[in-house]
Amino acid sequence: MASPHLPFLSFPKTPPPPPPPLSAPRSLNLRRPRAANAAAPPPDGVGPAAPTRGDRFLGHQLATEAAARVLVPEDADRRRRRKEKRRALAREPPGLASCYGCGAPLQTDQEDAPGYVHPATYDLKKRHHQLRTILCGRCKLLSHGHMVTAVGGHGGYPGGKQFVSAEQLREKLSYLRHEKALIVKLVDIVDFNGSFLARVRDFAGANPIILVITKVDLLPRDTDLNCVGDWVVESVVKKKLNVLSVHLTSSKSLVGITGVISEIQQEKKGRDVYILGSANVGKSAFISALLKTMAYKDPVAAAAQKYKPIQSAVPGTTLGPIQIEAFLGGGKLYDTPGVHLHHRQAAVIHADDLPSLAPQSRLKGRCFPANDTDVELSGNSLFWAGLVRIDVVKGSSETTRAFIFYPVVLFSFQTEVGVTLTPPTGKERAEGWVGLQGVRELKIKYEECDRPACDIAISGLGWISVEPSGVPSNSLDDNVEEEYDNGELHLMVHVPKPVEVFVRPPLPVGKAASQWYRYQELTEEEEELRPKWHY
């Protein structure tokens, strides 16, 4: 039997998959395989040995504490300096309108206080934006010769109404050490030790300093300024004050001012220039001389002459920093309040007697005992007005004489203080006079007969040069030389209580100084490190 016919079942063929799209060729991995013996970084641990989050936190805390123990002193010192800078900058004088003569802020309330301006004048100037052209009432009185004091307290002045203390004026200068500035420090050659301001770095900080010696025109005639310049540089080196240069100047005759201007222009480098010094050292007069000399070539300085600081014989005339547009190439010039020192004579006498302490002409040495007299030095007292008494306990007129350099009346006999010995002037001031309570004993040995033994400088007054009498040593016999070698002068110096007495090397003044002054013998290295002086 034939098998039944089975139908043929056909299934459609599945289409082939589409070709893959074209893509960029694969980059070959050309890196070298790691060597089998290369050490892999050690893991922190896996599994049960892995550190927990608590362990990691504890390790971070321990590392932070260890770093803090190392860095805390430095960080604390840095924070302390930042805090001092913020405080000092907070005391920086604001940009308020002030009197261009003294720097006191303008006000219309207290008529007898510094900075007073009539309300109508103030409103008119304010409306026309001319407040910086106002001169206060006190400055107008000072410009007419009135002695109007405003500074009292430690280092201030008795007599007159006092509106500000010496400490407050120092606080106004405390911000300078944090500023980038050029400091021009002024020293009075007549009162070199008393006006030197040895702690000037407390105000200037690390800023560069140019030392300017003022009032050299008051030195006796025929003084060799080469000797004076070398003497000043030697004194500065002994005081360990690092300065750029030393300049001998006179604000009255404009001597040496050009050299100071050249030094300022060279060292300024876009910084502000601050004139710094003790009270009544001549800062305002120096600025006037500076502007007058610069005005020939600088139109900015010529315009600044119209509103320059006021000059007065009263110490403490300037009561605040005075900004002056004086330089064409940028940077400003500042007149600053004088630093009042309690150890100067001006701090103890009445305000009305202050003009008697300011010399107006060249100094002339007065010899005691006089060359034409037979008065012995021993057993006598020298009265320097009512301010100083010098008792000569031991000394001989044949071997020693004293030259007093200062234009104050000198007496060799005791009379009534306040009548003949002035200042103090008048009976009333003499009754309130503090007296000569401070006593200093001095024993001076003179071993060389051809040069003075030393200077006795009275702070804020002048100096006494103690020197052997006679002629140069080449005309002396051997017996006289032996007497000089063994000579000694015993003095008792009486001054008011805070006034200081300095014993220093003799200042070479007068015609004969160039013969006995001796320059220091220096090596090339020492000569290179010493500041240069200019005249």
Protein Blocks (a to p, Z undefined) as FASTA:
>chain_A
ZZddddddddddddddddddddddddddfbdcddfklccdddfbehjllccfklmmmmmm
mmmmmmmmmmmmmmmmmmmmmmmmmmmmmmpccfbdcdfklopacdfkbmmbghiacfkl
mmmmmmnopmkmcccfklmmmmnopacdfbecehiaeeijdfbdfklmmmmmmmmmmpcc
dddddddfklmmlmnommlmmmnmmadcddddehklmpcehiafklmmmmmmmmmmmnop
acfbdcdddfklopoklmmmmmmmmmnnopacdddddehiopmmmmmmmmmmmmmmmmkl
mmmmmmccdddfbehkagcdcdddfbfngpjdddddddddfkbmklmmcfklmmmmpcfb
dcdddddddfkbcbdfehpacdehjlbccddfbdcfklgccdddddbdcdfbdcdehilm
ccdedjklmmmpgbjfbccddddddfbfkbcfbdcddehiaccddddedddfklccfklm
mmmmmgccdddddddfklccdddddddedjklmmmpccddddfklmmmpccddZZ
